Amino acid sequence: MISLTEAEWEVMKILWDNENGSLSDIVRIANENGMPWAMNTVHTLLNRLVKKNAAAVDKSQSPHKYKSIIDQQQCSVAETAKLIKRIYNGSVSKMLSSLLSSESITEDELSKLRRMINEFGANKEENK
């Protein structure tokens, strides 16, 4: 799977939400999202993403249009797996314990986690 830097992730999030954006569109959205990047910075990031086969550029029109060519869910799963391996030695339970011990988790999020775990367990049982 492709490894993305923090800045590349930010550009990919824009591409996932705004297919076929021009360079100026992407710069405007980045700035609206609190990333005061110059046109050259975004252009460099886009070129890196194209080289990594994470994004594609359509040069048949002017201005050129950029779009993502990798799936957001697949990238998220791959990045999460890398994080769990690096920080928690591959232990999902250690990661969850860390999240649950933080004061930032709300009752609503906790309820959603319970439902997800229960549904996952039920699906595992059905697939045996």
N, CA, C and O atoms as a MOPAC input file, in Angstrom:
PM7 MOZYME 1SCF
protein

 N      0.84100 1    -1.17900 1     0.00000 1
 C      0.00000 1     0.00000 1     0.00000 1
 C      0.88700 1     1.24300 1     0.00000 1
 O      2.02100 1     1.22300 1     0.47800 1
 N      0.34500 1     2.30000 1    -0.53900 1
 C      1.05200 1     3.56600 1    -0.65600 1
 C      1.19100 1     4.21800 1     0.71600 1
 O      0.25300 1     4.21800 1     1.51400 1
 N      2.36500 1     4.77000 1     0.98000 1
 C      2.59500 1     5.49400 1     2.21900 1
 C      2.48700 1     6.99000 1     1.93100 1
 O      3.16600 1     7.51400 1     1.04700 1
 N      1.62500 1     7.67100 1     2.68700 1
 C      1.39500 1     9.09500 1     2.47400 1
 C      1.88500 1     9.91100 1     3.66000 1
 O      1.75400 1     9.49500 1     4.81100 1
 N      2.45000 1    11.07800 1     3.36700 1
 C      2.82700 1    12.00800 1     4.42600 1
 C      1.56800 1    12.71300 1     4.93100 1
 O      0.50100 1    12.60100 1     4.32700 1
 N      1.70100 1    13.43600 1     6.03700 1
 C      0.55700 1    14.18000 1     6.58500 1
 C      0.00700 1    15.16800 1     5.55000 1
 O     -1.20600 1    15.25500 1     5.35700 1
 N      0.88800 1    15.89900 1     4.89600 1
 C      0.45400 1    16.88200 1     3.90600 1
 C     -0.22700 1    16.20000 1     2.71600 1
 O     -1.22900 1    16.69800 1     2.20400 1
 N      0.31300 1    15.07000 1     2.28200 1
 C     -0.30600 1    14.32400 1     1.18200 1
 C     -1.69100 1    13.82700 1     1.57800 1
 O     -2.61000 1    13.82400 1     0.75800 1
 N     -1.84400 1    13.40300 1     2.84200 1
 C     -3.16500 1    12.97900 1     3.33500 1
 C     -4.15900 1    14.12300 1     3.21100 1
 O     -5.29800 1    13.91400 1     2.79000 1
 N     -3.74300 1    15.31900 1     3.56900 1
 C     -4.64400 1    16.47200 1     3.49900 1
 C     -5.09100 1    16.72600 1     2.05700 1
 O     -6.26200 1    17.01300 1     1.80700 1
 N     -4.16100 1    16.62100 1     1.12100 1
 C     -4.51800 1    16.80700 1    -0.28200 1
 C     -5.43100 1    15.67800 1    -0.74700 1
 O     -6.39300 1    15.91900 1    -1.47600 1
 N     -5.13600 1    14.44300 1    -0.32800 1
 C     -5.99100 1    13.31100 1    -0.72500 1
 C     -7.40500 1    13.48900 1    -0.18100 1
 O     -8.37100 1    13.16100 1    -0.87000 1
 N     -7.54600 1    13.99700 1     1.03300 1
 C     -8.88900 1    14.22100 1     1.58500 1
 C     -9.65800 1    15.21100 1     0.71100 1
 O    -10.85900 1    15.05300 1     0.49200 1
 N     -8.96400 1    16.21900 1     0.22100 1
 C     -9.60700 1    17.18000 1    -0.67900 1
 C    -10.00800 1    16.47800 1    -1.97400 1
 O    -11.11600 1    16.68600 1    -2.46900 1
 N     -9.12200 1    15.65200 1    -2.52600 1
 C     -9.43400 1    14.94700 1    -3.76500 1
 C    -10.57800 1    13.95400 1    -3.57300 1
 O    -11.42900 1    13.82000 1    -4.45300 1
 N    -10.60900 1    13.25900 1    -2.44200 1
 C    -11.69600 1    12.31400 1    -2.18800 1
 C    -13.04800 1    13.02700 1    -2.11400 1
 O    -14.07000 1    12.47900 1    -2.52700 1
 N    -13.04100 1    14.23800 1    -1.59100 1
 C    -14.28700 1    14.99300 1    -1.45400 1
 C    -14.63500 1    15.81800 1    -2.68900 1
 O    -15.78700 1    16.21300 1    -2.86500 1
 N    -13.64800 1    16.08100 1    -3.54700 1
 C    -13.84100 1    16.98200 1    -4.69300 1
 C    -13.13900 1    16.42100 1    -5.91900 1
 O    -12.05300 1    16.87100 1    -6.28200 1
 N    -13.75800 1    15.44300 1    -6.55100 1
 C    -13.14800 1    14.85000 1    -7.74200 1
 C    -13.01000 1    15.88200 1    -8.86200 1
 O    -13.83800 1    16.78100 1    -9.00800 1
 N    -11.95800 1    15.72800 1    -9.63500 1
 C    -11.70400 1    16.56100 1   -10.80700 1
 C    -11.58100 1    18.04300 1   -10.47700 1
 O    -12.19500 1    18.89600 1   -11.11800 1
 N    -10.77600 1    18.32500 1    -9.46500 1
 C    -10.50600 1    19.71100 1    -9.10500 1
 C     -9.24400 1    20.20100 1    -9.78300 1
 O     -8.31000 1    19.43900 1   -10.03300 1
 N     -9.23800 1    21.47500 1   -10.07000 1
 C     -8.03400 1    22.09300 1   -10.63900 1
 C     -7.08300 1    22.44400 1    -9.50300 1
 O     -7.45900 1    22.40400 1    -8.33100 1
 N     -5.86800 1    22.78100 1    -9.85400 1
 C     -4.87700 1    23.18800 1    -8.86100 1
 C     -5.40300 1    24.35400 1    -8.03200 1
 O     -5.28800 1    24.34600 1    -6.80700 1
 N     -5.97700 1    25.35100 1    -8.69000 1
 C     -6.48400 1    26.51000 1    -7.94700 1
 C     -7.65900 1    26.12400 1    -7.04800 1
 O     -7.80200 1    26.68200 1    -5.96000 1
 N     -8.51000 1    25.17200 1    -7.48400 1
 C     -9.60300 1    24.67900 1    -6.63200 1
 C     -9.04200 1    24.04300 1    -5.36800 1
 O     -9.52500 1    24.29700 1    -4.26400 1
 N     -8.02300 1    23.21700 1    -5.53900 1
 C     -7.43900 1    22.49100 1    -4.41500 1
 C     -6.76300 1    23.45600 1    -3.44500 1
 O     -6.87700 1    23.29600 1    -2.22900 1
 N     -6.06000 1    24.45300 1    -3.97500 1
 C     -5.41500 1    25.47100 1    -3.12200 1
 C     -6.48400 1    26.23000 1    -2.33100 1
 O     -6.32900 1    26.45200 1    -1.13000 1
 N     -7.56400 1    26.62400 1    -3.00300 1
 C     -8.64000 1    27.35700 1    -2.33400 1
 C     -9.25300 1    26.52600 1    -1.20300 1
 O     -9.45800 1    27.03800 1    -0.10300 1
 N     -9.54200 1    25.25900 1    -1.46600 1
 C    -10.14300 1    24.39100 1    -0.44800 1
 C     -9.16900 1    24.17400 1     0.70700 1
 O     -9.57000 1    24.19100 1     1.87100 1
 N     -7.89100 1    23.96900 1     0.38900 1
 C     -6.88200 1    23.79100 1     1.44300 1
 C     -6.85000 1    25.02300 1     2.34100 1
 O     -6.82000 1    24.90400 1     3.56600 1
 N     -6.85700 1    26.19900 1     1.73200 1
 C     -6.84500 1    27.43300 1     2.51400 1
 C     -8.11500 1    27.58800 1     3.34900 1
 O     -8.05300 1    28.03600 1     4.49400 1
 N     -9.25700 1    27.22200 1     2.78700 1
 C    -10.52200 1    27.26900 1     3.53200 1
 C    -10.49500 1    26.29500 1     4.71200 1
 O    -11.14400 1    26.53000 1     5.73100 1
 N     -9.74600 1    25.20700 1     4.57000 1
 C     -9.63500 1    24.19900 1     5.62600 1
 C     -8.50400 1    24.50100 1     6.61500 1
 O     -8.13700 1    23.64600 1     7.42100 1
 N     -7.95900 1    25.70700 1     6.55300 1
 C     -6.95000 1    26.11400 1     7.52800 1
 C     -5.52300 1    25.75000 1     7.15900 1
 O     -4.63300 1    25.81000 1     8.00700 1
 N     -5.29100 1    25.37400 1     5.90800 1
 C     -3.93000 1    25.07500 1     5.45100 1
 C     -3.51800 1    26.16700 1     4.46500 1
 O     -3.84700 1    26.08300 1     3.28200 1
 N     -2.81000 1    27.18000 1     4.93300 1
 C     -2.45900 1    28.31200 1     4.07300 1
 C     -1.29600 1    27.98900 1     3.13800 1
 O     -0.21600 1    28.57000 1     3.24200 1
 N     -1.53700 1    27.06300 1     2.23400 1
 C     -0.49500 1    26.61800 1     1.32700 1
 C     -0.47400 1    27.46600 1     0.06400 1
 O     -1.51600 1    27.89700 1    -0.43000 1
 N      0.72500 1    27.69800 1    -0.44600 1
 C      0.90500 1    28.40200 1    -1.70600 1
 C      0.63200 1    27.44400 1    -2.87000 1
 O      0.63700 1    26.22400 1    -2.70800 1
 N      0.40000 1    28.01300 1    -4.01100 1
 C      0.13300 1    27.22800 1    -5.22600 1
 C      1.27400 1    26.24600 1    -5.49300 1
 O      1.02400 1    25.09300 1    -5.84400 1
 N      2.52800 1    26.69000 1    -5.33200 1
 C      3.68300 1    25.81500 1    -5.59000 1
 C      3.70600 1    24.62200 1    -4.64500 1
 O      4.05700 1    23.51500 1    -5.05200 1
 N      3.33700 1    24.83800 1    -3.39200 1
 C      3.33100 1    23.75300 1    -2.40700 1
 C      2.32800 1    22.68100 1    -2.81100 1
 O      2.65100 1    21.49300 1    -2.82400 1
 N      1.11900 1    23.10200 1    -3.13900 1
 C      0.07300 1    22.14400 1    -3.52700 1
 C      0.45800 1    21.44800 1    -4.82700 1
 O      0.21600 1    20.25100 1    -4.98400 1
 N      1.04700 1    22.17600 1    -5.74900 1
 C      1.46300 1    21.56900 1    -7.01100 1
 C      2.51400 1    20.48500 1    -6.77000 1
 O      2.47000 1    19.42000 1    -7.38600 1
 N      3.45800 1    20.76500 1    -5.86900 1
 C      4.47800 1    19.76500 1    -5.52100 1
 C      3.83800 1    18.53400 1    -4.90000 1
 O      4.17900 1    17.40500 1    -5.25100 1
 N      2.90900 1    18.75500 1    -3.97500 1
 C      2.22000 1    17.62800 1    -3.33500 1
 C      1.43700 1    16.80900 1    -4.35600 1
 O      1.46000 1    15.57900 1    -4.31600 1
 N      0.75400 1    17.47600 1    -5.25600 1
 C     -0.00100 1    16.76600 1    -6.29900 1
 C      0.92800 1    15.95600 1    -7.19500 1
 O      0.61500 1    14.82100 1    -7.55200 1
 N      2.06400 1    16.53300 1    -7.55900 1
 C      3.02600 1    15.79900 1    -8.39400 1
 C      3.53000 1    14.54900 1    -7.67300 1
 O      3.69000 1    13.49800 1    -8.29400 1
 N      3.78100 1    14.65800 1    -6.37300 1
 C      4.22300 1    13.49400 1    -5.59600 1
 C      3.13000 1    12.43800 1    -5.56000 1
 O      3.41700 1    11.24600 1    -5.67800 1
 N      1.88300 1    12.85900 1    -5.39800 1
 C      0.77000 1    11.90700 1    -5.35900 1
 C      0.57700 1    11.21800 1    -6.69900 1
 O      0.24000 1    10.03500 1    -6.75100 1
 N      0.78800 1    11.94700 1    -7.77400 1
 C      0.69500 1    11.34600 1    -9.11800 1
 C      1.81200 1    10.31700 1    -9.28600 1
 O      1.56800 1     9.22600 1    -9.80100 1
 N      3.02700 1    10.64500 1    -8.86100 1
 C      4.15400 1     9.70200 1    -8.95700 1
 C      3.92100 1     8.45700 1    -8.10800 1
 O      4.37400 1     7.37000 1    -8.46700 1
 N      3.22100 1     8.60600 1    -6.98800 1
 C      2.92700 1     7.46600 1    -6.11500 1
 C      1.70000 1     6.67500 1    -6.59400 1
 O      1.31300 1     5.69100 1    -5.96200 1
 N      1.10200 1     7.09500 1    -7.68700 1
 C     -0.11900 1     6.47800 1    -8.21700 1
 C     -1.28200 1     6.56300 1    -7.23100 1
 O     -2.11000 1     5.65500 1    -7.15300 1
 N     -1.33300 1     7.64900 1    -6.49100 1
 C     -2.44700 1     7.89800 1    -5.58900 1
 C     -3.44900 1     8.85400 1    -6.23500 1
 O     -4.63300 1     8.85700 1    -5.89900 1
 N     -2.95200 1     9.65900 1    -7.16100 1
 C     -3.78600 1    10.62500 1    -7.86300 1
 C     -3.43000 1    10.59300 1    -9.34600 1
 O     -2.37100 1    10.11000 1    -9.74600 1
 N     -4.34800 1    11.12200 1   -10.13900 1
 C     -4.11600 1    11.21000 1   -11.58100 1
 C     -4.42400 1    12.63800 1   -12.01700 1
 O     -5.22700 1    13.33600 1   -11.39800 1
 N     -3.77300 1    13.05100 1   -13.08300 1
 C     -4.00300 1    14.37700 1   -13.63100 1
 C     -4.47600 1    14.23700 1   -15.07100 1
 O     -3.90800 1    13.47200 1   -15.85100 1
 N     -5.52100 1    14.98200 1   -15.41600 1
 C     -6.03700 1    15.01400 1   -16.77800 1
 C     -5.51000 1    16.28200 1   -17.42600 1
 O     -5.97300 1    17.38700 1   -17.14400 1
 N     -4.52500 1    16.09500 1   -18.30700 1
 C     -3.89100 1    17.24500 1   -18.95900 1
 C     -4.55700 1    17.59200 1   -20.28800 1
 O     -4.08400 1    18.47200 1   -21.00600 1
 N     -5.65400 1    16.90500 1   -20.61800 1
 C     -6.32400 1    17.15800 1   -21.88600 1
 C     -7.15700 1    18.43700 1   -21.85000 1
 O     -7.62300 1    18.90900 1   -22.88600 1
 N     -7.34000 1    18.98500 1   -20.67200 1
 C     -8.10000 1    20.22500 1   -20.55400 1
 C     -7.30400 1    21.24500 1   -19.75300 1
 O     -6.38400 1    20.90000 1   -19.01200 1
 N     -7.67500 1    22.49000 1   -19.91900 1
 C     -7.00500 1    23.54200 1   -19.17600 1
 C     -8.05600 1    24.29500 1   -18.37100 1
 O     -9.05800 1    24.72400 1   -18.94200 1
 N     -7.86800 1    24.46800 1   -17.08900 1
 C     -6.74600 1    23.98800 1   -16.29200 1
 C     -6.80900 1    22.46900 1   -16.10300 1
 O     -7.87000 1    21.85300 1   -16.20800 1
 N     -5.64800 1    21.89200 1   -15.82200 1
 C     -5.56500 1    20.45000 1   -15.58500 1
 C     -6.44300 1    20.07700 1   -14.40100 1
 O     -6.60800 1    20.85800 1   -13.46400 1
 N     -7.00600 1    18.87200 1   -14.45500 1
 C     -7.88100 1    18.39700 1   -13.38300 1
 C     -7.23000 1    17.20200 1   -12.68300 1
 O     -6.62600 1    16.34200 1   -13.32400 1
 N     -7.36600 1    17.16900 1   -11.37100 1
 C     -6.78000 1    16.11400 1   -10.55200 1
 C     -7.89200 1    15.29200 1    -9.90600 1
 O     -8.95500 1    15.81400 1    -9.57000 1
 N     -7.62600 1    14.00000 1    -9.73900 1
 C     -8.57700 1    13.13300 1    -9.05700 1
 C     -7.82400 1    12.02800 1    -8.32700 1
 O     -6.69900 1    11.68100 1    -8.68800 1
 N     -8.45700 1    11.48700 1    -7.30400 1
 C     -7.85100 1    10.37200 1    -6.57500 1
 C     -8.02700 1     9.10200 1    -7.39200 1
 O     -9.01400 1     8.94000 1    -8.11100 1
 N     -7.06200 1     8.20800 1    -7.27200 1
 C     -7.20400 1     6.90200 1    -7.93100 1
 C     -7.00300 1     5.76100 1    -6.94000 1
 O     -6.93700 1     4.59400 1    -7.32700 1
 N     -6.90700 1     6.10900 1    -5.66100 1
 C     -6.86300 1     5.08700 1    -4.61600 1
 C     -8.06800 1     5.29400 1    -3.71400 1
 O     -8.54700 1     6.41500 1    -3.54300 1
 N     -8.54400 1     4.21200 1    -3.14600 1
 C     -9.73800 1     4.21600 1    -2.33100 1
 C     -9.44000 1     4.72900 1    -0.91800 1
 O     -8.46700 1     4.30900 1    -0.29100 1
 N    -10.27500 1     5.62700 1    -0.42900 1
 C    -10.07500 1     6.20800 1     0.89300 1
 C    -10.15500 1     5.14600 1     1.99200 1
 O     -9.34200 1     5.15300 1     2.91600 1
 N    -11.11300 1     4.24700 1     1.90100 1
 C    -11.27000 1     3.21500 1     2.92900 1
 C    -10.04000 1     2.30200 1     2.98000 1
 O     -9.55500 1     1.97700 1     4.06400 1
 N     -9.53900 1     1.89100 1     1.82000 1
 C     -8.35000 1     1.03300 1     1.78900 1
 C     -7.14300 1     1.75100 1     2.39100 1
 O     -6.35800 1     1.13900 1     3.11700 1
 N     -6.99000 1     3.03400 1     2.09600 1
 C     -5.87300 1     3.80800 1     2.66700 1
 C     -6.02100 1     3.92100 1     4.17300 1
 O     -5.04300 1     3.78300 1     4.90800 1
 N     -7.23400 1     4.17100 1     4.63400 1
 C     -7.47200 1     4.30000 1     6.07400 1
 C     -7.16000 1     3.00000 1     6.80000 1
 O     -6.53000 1     3.01400 1     7.85800 1
 N     -7.59200 1     1.88900 1     6.24300 1
 C     -7.33700 1     0.58400 1     6.86400 1
 C     -5.83600 1     0.30900 1     6.90700 1
 O     -5.31800 1    -0.15100 1     7.92400 1
 N     -5.14400 1     0.58500 1     5.81900 1
 C     -3.70100 1     0.34100 1     5.76200 1
 C     -2.95100 1     1.22800 1     6.75500 1
 O     -2.03600 1     0.76300 1     7.43500 1
 N     -3.33200 1     2.49600 1     6.84100 1
 C     -2.67300 1     3.40900 1     7.77300 1
 C     -2.96500 1     3.01900 1     9.21900 1
 O     -2.09000 1     3.11200 1    10.07900 1
 N     -4.18400 1     2.58600 1     9.48300 1
 C     -4.53900 1     2.14600 1    10.83700 1
 C     -3.73000 1     0.92000 1    11.22700 1
 O     -3.23900 1     0.82500 1    12.35200 1
 N     -3.59000 1    -0.01600 1    10.30000 1
 C     -2.79500 1    -1.21900 1    10.57600 1
 C     -1.34700 1    -0.85500 1    10.87800 1
 O     -0.74000 1    -1.42500 1    11.78500 1
 N     -0.78200 1     0.10100 1    10.11600 1
 C      0.59400 1     0.54400 1    10.37200 1
 C      0.70400 1     1.19300 1    11.74200 1
 O      1.67100 1     0.95100 1    12.46400 1
 N     -0.26900 1     2.01100 1    12.10600 1
 C     -0.26800 1     2.67600 1    13.40400 1
 C     -0.33600 1     1.65300 1    14.53600 1
 O      0.42300 1     1.74100 1    15.50100 1
 N     -1.23600 1     0.69200 1    14.42100 1
 C     -1.38000 1    -0.33000 1    15.46000 1
 C     -0.08700 1    -1.13300 1    15.60300 1
 O      0.33400 1    -1.44700 1    16.71600 1
 N      0.53100 1    -1.45700 1    14.48600 1
 C      1.78600 1    -2.21200 1    14.53600 1
 C      2.89900 1    -1.38600 1    15.17300 1
 O      3.64700 1    -1.88700 1    16.01200 1
 N      3.00600 1    -0.11200 1    14.77200 1
 C      4.09700 1     0.73900 1    15.24500 1
 C      3.92800 1     1.15100 1    16.70800 1
 O      4.88400 1     1.08300 1    17.48100 1
 N      2.74700 1     1.56900 1    17.08900 1
 C      2.52700 1     2.13100 1    18.41500 1
 C      2.14100 1     1.07200 1    19.44700 1
 O      2.56900 1     1.13100 1    20.60000 1
 N      1.32500 1     0.10000 1    19.02200 1
 C      0.76800 1    -0.86400 1    19.97400 1
 C      1.26800 1    -2.29500 1    19.74700 1
 O      0.64600 1    -3.25400 1    20.20600 1
 N      2.38300 1    -2.43300 1    19.04400 1
 C      2.97000 1    -3.74400 1    18.76300 1
 C      1.96600 1    -4.72000 1    18.16000 1
 O      2.01500 1    -5.92000 1    18.43000 1
 N      1.06100 1    -4.20000 1    17.34500 1
 C      0.08900 1    -5.03500 1    16.64500 1
 C     -1.12800 1    -5.40300 1    17.46600 1
 O     -1.95500 1    -6.18600 1    17.00000 1
 N     -1.27300 1    -4.87200 1    18.66600 1
 C     -2.38300 1    -5.24000 1    19.54900 1
 C     -3.54500 1    -4.25200 1    19.42700 1
 O     -3.44300 1    -3.09800 1    19.84200 1
 N     -4.63900 1    -4.72500 1    18.85500 1
 C     -5.83800 1    -3.90000 1    18.73700 1
 C     -6.41700 1    -3.60900 1    20.11900 1
 O     -6.91300 1    -2.51100 1    20.37200 1
 N     -6.35100 1    -4.60200 1    21.01500 1
 C     -6.90300 1    -4.39700 1    22.35600 1
 C     -6.12700 1    -3.31300 1    23.11600 1
 O     -6.72300 1    -2.54300 1    23.86900 1
 N     -4.80300 1    -3.24800 1    22.92400 1
 C     -4.02200 1    -2.17900 1    23.55900 1
 C     -4.41800 1    -0.81800 1    23.00400 1
 O     -4.49700 1     0.16600 1    23.74100 1
 N     -4.66600 1    -0.77100 1    21.69400 1
 C     -5.08700 1     0.47900 1    21.08100 1
 C     -6.44000 1     0.91100 1    21.64500 1
 O     -6.61700 1     2.07000 1    22.02100 1
 N     -7.38900 1    -0.01400 1    21.70400 1
 C     -8.70800 1     0.31800 1    22.23700 1
 C     -8.62500 1     0.73100 1    23.70000 1
 O     -9.30400 1     1.66900 1    24.12000 1
 N     -7.80700 1     0.04500 1    24.47000 1
 C     -7.63100 1     0.40100 1    25.87500 1
 C     -7.10800 1     1.82800 1    25.99900 1
 O     -7.55800 1     2.59000 1    26.85400 1
 N     -6.17000 1     2.17800 1    25.15300 1
 C     -5.61700 1     3.52300 1    25.15700 1
 C     -6.69100 1     4.55100 1    24.80600 1
 O     -6.78600 1     5.59500 1    25.45200 1
 N     -7.49000 1     4.26300 1    23.79600 1
 C     -8.55700 1     5.17300 1    23.39700 1
 C     -9.61000 1     5.31600 1    24.48600 1
 O    -10.08100 1     6.41600 1    24.77500 1
 N     -9.96900 1     4.19000 1    25.08200 1
 C    -11.01200 1     4.20300 1    26.10300 1
 C    -10.55800 1     4.91100 1    27.38000 1
 O    -11.38200 1     5.46900 1    28.10500 1
 N     -9.27100 1     4.89100 1    27.65500 1
 C     -8.77800 1     5.54400 1    28.86700 1
 C     -8.65500 1     7.05300 1    28.69600 1
 O     -8.48600 1     7.78000 1    29.67500 1
 N     -8.74000 1     7.51900 1    27.46700 1
 C     -8.68800 1     8.96600 1    27.25300 1
 C    -10.04000 1     9.56400 1    27.61000 1
 O    -11.07100 1     8.89900 1    27.51600 1
 N    -10.02200 1    10.79400 1    28.00800 1
 C    -11.26000 1    11.45300 1    28.40300 1
 C    -12.01000 1    12.02500 1    27.20700 1
 O    -13.07800 1    12.61300 1    27.37300 1
 N    -11.47400 1    11.86300 1    26.02400 1
 C    -12.09500 1    12.47100 1    24.85200 1
 C    -13.22300 1    11.62700 1    24.26200 1
 O    -13.97600 1    12.12100 1    23.42300 1
 N    -13.35900 1    10.37200 1    24.67700 1
 C    -14.40300 1     9.52000 1    24.11200 1
 C    -15.74800 1     9.85000 1    24.76800 1
 O    -15.86000 1     9.92500 1    25.99200 1
 N    -16.75500 1    10.04200 1    23.92800 1
 C    -18.08700 1    10.39000 1    24.42900 1
 C    -18.90300 1     9.12000 1    24.65300 1
 O    -18.54500 1     8.04100 1    24.18200 1
 N    -19.98500 1     9.27100 1    25.36800 1
 C    -20.89500 1     8.13800 1    25.60100 1
 C    -21.45700 1     7.63200 1    24.27800 1
 O    -21.62400 1     6.42700 1    24.09100 1
 N    -21.74500 1     8.54900 1    23.36600 1
 C    -22.26800 1     8.16700 1    22.05300 1
 C    -21.24100 1     7.32600 1    21.29000 1
 O    -21.59200 1     6.30700 1    20.69700 1
 N    -19.97100 1     7.75100 1    21.30400 1
 C    -18.92100 1     6.98400 1    20.63000 1
 C    -18.73200 1     5.62200 1    21.28400 1
 O    -18.51600 1     4.62300 1    20.59900 1
 N    -18.81300 1     5.58600 1    22.59600 1
 C    -18.68400 1     4.33200 1    23.32300 1
 C    -19.81100 1     3.37800 1    22.94900 1
 O    -19.58600 1     2.18100 1    22.76600 1
 N    -21.00300 1     3.90300 1    22.83800 1
 C    -22.15200 1     3.09500 1    22.43000 1
 C    -21.97200 1     2.55800 1    21.01000 1
 O    -22.28900 1     1.40000 1    20.73600 1
 N    -21.46900 1     3.39100 1    20.11900 1
 C    -21.21700 1     2.95900 1    18.73700 1
 C    -20.15800 1     1.85300 1    18.70500 1
 O    -20.29100 1     0.88400 1    17.95900 1
 N    -19.10800 1     2.00200 1    19.51600 1
 C    -18.06600 1     0.97400 1    19.58300 1
 C    -18.63800 1    -0.36000 1    20.05500 1
 O    -18.30800 1    -1.40900 1    19.50200 1
 N    -19.49300 1    -0.32100 1    21.07200 1
 C    -20.12800 1    -1.55200 1    21.57000 1
 C    -20.92000 1    -2.23600 1    20.46000 1
 O    -20.81700 1    -3.44700 1    20.26300 1
 N    -21.71700 1    -1.43900 1    19.73500 1
 C    -22.51500 1    -1.99100 1    18.63200 1
 C    -21.62900 1    -2.61500 1    17.56300 1
 O    -21.89900 1    -3.71700 1    17.08500 1
 N    -20.56600 1    -1.89900 1    17.19000 1
 C    -19.66000 1    -2.42000 1    16.15300 1
 C    -19.01900 1    -3.72900 1    16.58200 1
 O    -18.94400 1    -4.67500 1    15.79900 1
 N    -18.55900 1    -3.78100 1    17.81800 1
 C    -17.91300 1    -5.00300 1    18.31600 1
 C    -18.91300 1    -6.14800 1    18.35500 1
 O    -18.58500 1    -7.27300 1    17.98000 1
 N    -20.12800 1    -5.86900 1    18.80700 1
 C    -21.15800 1    -6.91000 1    18.84800 1
 C    -21.50900 1    -7.40300 1    17.44600 1
 O    -21.64800 1    -8.60700 1    17.22800 1
 N    -21.65100 1    -6.48000 1    16.49600 1
 C    -21.96200 1    -6.86300 1    15.11300 1
 C    -20.81000 1    -7.65200 1    14.49900 1
 O    -21.03300 1    -8.63700 1    13.79600 1
 N    -19.59300 1    -7.22200 1    14.76200 1
 C    -18.42700 1    -7.93500 1    14.23900 1
 C    -18.38500 1    -9.35500 1    14.78800 1
 O    -18.13800 1   -10.30800 1    14.04900 1
 N    -18.63000 1    -9.48900 1    16.09600 1
 C    -18.64400 1   -10.81300 1    16.71500 1
 C    -19.73500 1   -11.68900 1    16.14600 1
 O    -19.51400 1   -12.87700 1    15.90700 1
 N    -20.90500 1   -11.12700 1    15.92400 1
 C    -22.01600 1   -11.88900 1    15.35400 1
 C    -21.69100 1   -12.33600 1    13.92800 1
 O    -21.99100 1   -13.46800 1    13.54800 1
 N    -21.08400 1   -11.45700 1    13.14700 1
 C    -20.70500 1   -11.80600 1    11.77000 1
 C    -19.64300 1   -12.90200 1    11.75400 1
 O    -19.67900 1   -13.79000 1    10.90300 1
 N    -18.70600 1   -12.84100 1    12.68400 1
 C    -17.66300 1   -13.88100 1    12.77400 1
 C    -18.29400 1   -15.23100 1    13.05600 1
 O    -17.90900 1   -16.23500 1    12.45600 1
 N    -19.26900 1   -15.26500 1    13.97400 1
 C    -19.96600 1   -16.50500 1    14.31800 1
 C    -20.71600 1   -17.07700 1    13.11800 1
 O    -20.72000 1   -18.28900 1    12.90000 1
 N    -21.35300 1   -16.19600 1    12.33800 1
 C    -22.10900 1   -16.65200 1    11.16700 1
 C    -21.19900 1   -17.24300 1    10.09600 1
 O    -21.59800 1   -18.15400 1     9.37100 1
 N    -19.98900 1   -16.73100 1     9.99700 1
 C    -19.06300 1   -17.16700 1     8.94100 1
 C    -18.22000 1   -18.36500 1     9.33100 1
 O    -17.32500 1   -18.74500 1     8.57500 1
 N    -18.46700 1   -18.97100 1    10.47200 1
 C    -17.70200 1   -20.14700 1    10.88400 1
 C    -18.14300 1   -21.36500 1    10.13500 1
 O    -17.60600 1   -22.45200 1    10.35300 1

